[in-house]
């Protein structure tokens, strides 16, 4: 069988991601004629049509998609080989790119990066803050190596697992109800009663105004309140936990916030934090491309992520 060039796999992956040979070439730092010629030669050599060219862009044939699906695996293997060669006797070189959601940025990520600095000081690290859907897209495109994400119970219904990704659970992140302090109840940090208070029934807050968060969190809020028998009146939206707490303190609404976000947020006087049903907790997960764990720097990052899991329930 004719040899399959790793560069061809990268080109096919780029065409699949961008829907155009021109845009694929730009993303790869190449020219459209060069990429087009590489594809034509590959089709002639392999005996398969790989790309369908049209007036509005380009799509992959079945054969092209089969090869594109291997792009991340091959790149991971090549990166692993390079790092293994460079780091014989110890992990002294490499690069790992991480992505995570906002509340992970202040809670989990500092612990992960600090751990990496100790266990793999020669590895260059970078971090970008994005919501889980965008983080998964970055892993698929090869722009990020390790993504911290979250899901809620029910997210998996109807979802088609991505065979190119490996997802591992890290732990649970319980949610809490954030409300203005009731009359006669002192405010401030002492109002966090999640350790000893009874679970709050969301239905008891059906007449309140609500503050929503990111699209996924807003969807979870709507589903949770629907289960409790009402539709929340969402009047304000922000995914900034400190802003949510400030809005609650001003008496402008109530909200559900994850404990991970509350752990690094100053709770002012006038705000109460109470536990809700444990079934509402979100699952914190780490995602990599299939085969990426063979890369020493990615493996070190995963070890660092797992070491930070003690911050979760």
N, C-alpha and C positions, 0 to 999 in steps of 0.2 A: 504493500500500500504506500502511496506517495506520502511524504512527510508533511505534517500539518504545522505550519509556522505559528508560534505563539503570537506574533504580531497580527496574523490574520484573525485570531480569536479576539484580540483586543479591538480590532476594527469592527468585527461583526457585533461585538457587545456594544460598541459606541453607536453603530447604526440602529440597533434595537432600542437603545436608550433615547436617541435623538430623532429618529424617524426620517433622517436625511443624510445622504453621503456628505454633503457640504458641511452640515453642522457636526457630523461625526469627525470629519477631518479637522475642523477648527478645535474641537475638544481634545484632539490628540496632538495638536500643534503641527499638523501636516497640511498639505494642499489637497483640494478636491481632485485634481487630475491624478496625483500620486495614489490616493486611496482608491479611486476608481480603477486605475490600472492594476493595483494589487489584487482587487477583487476579481477582475477579469482573468488575470493569470491564474489565480487560485481555482476559479471555476473550470478553466480549461485543464488544469493539472489534476484536479480531483474528480472531474467528470460529473459534477453536480451544479445546478443553478443554486446560488446562495442568496442572492438579493433580487428582489423585484423592484425595478426602477419605474417611477411614475412621475407625472407632472407635478404632483403635490408632495413628493418625497420618495422615500424608499422603505420597503419592509423586507423582512427576512423570509425566505422559503422555509419549509420544514427542515431541510438539511442545514440551512444557515442557522436556524434557531438551535438545533442540536449542538452545533459547534459553539455558538455563543454562550450556551449554558455552561460550557466547560471553562470559559474565560477566567472567572474568578478563582476556580480551583487550580488552574495552571499557574496563574499569577502568584497564588499563595505558595505553591510548590517551588516556584523559581525564587521567590523571596526567602522562603525557608532555607533553600540550598545556599543562597548568597550569605545569609546571616550565619548559618552553620559553619560555612567556610571562614567567614570573617571572625567568628567568635569561638574558634576551637580553644577549649580550655576555660571558657567562661563567656557570659553574655556581655560583651564589651562594646558592641555596636548594634545599630538597628534603629527602627522608627516605628512608633505606634500612634495612630490617630484615633481619638475617642470622640464620641458624641453622647449627649445626655439631655434629659428634660430639665426644665428650670429648677425644680426643687431638688434634683440630684446635684445641681451645680454647687449649692451651698452645703449640702449634707454629705453625699457620698463621694463626689469627685475629688475634693481636697484630700480625703483619706486615701483614695486610690492613687493619686499622683504622688503623694508623700511616700506611700509604700513603694511605688516604682522607683522613686529617686534613691531609695535605700537598697532595694534588691537588684535593680538593673540601672546603675548610674550612667552607663554608657548609652542608654537608649534615649533617643530624642522623642519627646511627647508633644502632642498638640490636642486641643479640645475645642469643640464647637457645641453651642447650646441650641438644640432644636427639639421640637415635639416628636414623639415616637414615629409617626408615619414618615416624616422627613428623614429621621435617623435611619430607618430601614432602607429608604431609597439610597441614602449615602453608602450604606454597606453594600447594597446590590451593585452600585456603580463603581465600587472600589475606591471611593473617596474617603471612606472611614473604615477602620479595622475592627473597632469594638464599639457597640452601641448599648447604652443603658436605656431601657424602655420600661413601660408599664402597661398592664392590661387589667380590665375589670372582668368579673364574672359575667359571662354571657357574650363577651367580645368574640369568642371562638365560634359562636353559632353562625353557620353559613360561610365562615371564612375558609379559604383554600390554603393549606400550608404551603409555604414556599420551599421547594426542595433544595434551593441553593443556600438556605440559611439554617443555622443551628441556634436554637433558643434554649437557654438554661435558666431555671428559676433561682432567684437569690433569696427571696423572703417576701413577707407581707408588709404593707404599709397601711395601717388602720386609718380610717377617717374619723374626724371629730366635727361636731356641730359648734360653730362659732356664732355667738349671739351677744347682744347687749346684756349687761348684768341686770338680773331681775331685782325688783325693789327689795331692799333689806339684805341683799347679798353683796359682800365686799368685792371690789374689782381688782384688777391687776393679775400678776402671775399666779397668785394663790387660787385663782378661779379655775385652774386646770385640775379637774376632778376625775380624769379618766381612770385613775388607779382605784378609786373607791366609790364612784358615783354609779347610780343605776343608768342603764342604757336609755338614751332619749328616743322616744317614738317620733319620727319625722311628722307623722300626722298631726301632732300637737302644734306644729308650726305652719299648718296649712294656710293660715290667714296672714302670714308674714310676707314681706317683700324679700326677694332672694337675690343674691349676688352669684353670677355664674363665672366659670373659669374658661379654660381652653375648650375647643370644640368637643374633644373626647370626654372631658370632665363634665361639660354641660350636658352631653348626652347621658352620662351616667347619673347625673342629678335628676334629669327628667324621668329616667327609667326607675330610679329609686323612689321618687315621690309618687310615680304612677302605681308602684307596688303598694305604697302606703295609702293609696286611694285619692290622690289629688294631683293637680297640675300646679307646679310652683309659679308664682308671679315673678319672673326674672326681670328685674328692672335695671341692673347694672352688670357689666361683664369685664373682668380683668383676670389674667393669669399670674398677676403679681401678688404673692401671698401677703406681703406687708401692706399693699394697697387695700386688699380685702379686709384685713384686720382694722385698718384705719377707717374704712367705710362703715364697718360694723360698730366701731367705737363712736362714730358720729351718729349712730342710730339710723343709718340708711338702709339696713337690711341684715339678713342672716346668711350664713354660708356653710358649706361643707368643705373642709380643708384636710389634706393628708397630714399625718403626724410628722412626716419627713420635712414638710414645709414649715410647720409650726415650731419644730425644734430649733430653727435658726431665725425665728421671727420674734421680735420683742412684743409681748402681749401687754398692752397698756391697761390702766385702770378703766373699768367700764366694759370690759370684754370678758365673757365666760367661755370656757372650752369644756365641752361635755362629750362623752363617748356615744357612738351610735352602733347599730347592729354590726357585728363582726363580719357578716356576709357582705357588707359594703366595701370592705378593704380592697385595695388594689394590689396586684401582684407585680413585684419588681423583677425584671428579667435582664439578662445580658445576651446580646445577639452578635454573632460573627458569621462570616461566609463559611460555607462548608469547606473544610480542609485548612482553614486559616489557623487552627490550633497547632498546626505543624510548624508555624513560624515562631521562632524563639521569643521575639519581642511581643507577639500577640499572646503567647502562652504566659509570659511574665505578667502582662496586663490582666489576663483572666485570673491569675493567682492573686493579684492585688485587689481585683474586684471582689473575689470571694472572701478575701480577708476583711473587707469592709462590710460584709453582709451582717455583721453583729449589730450594726446600727439599725437594722430592721427587726420587725417582730418575728 
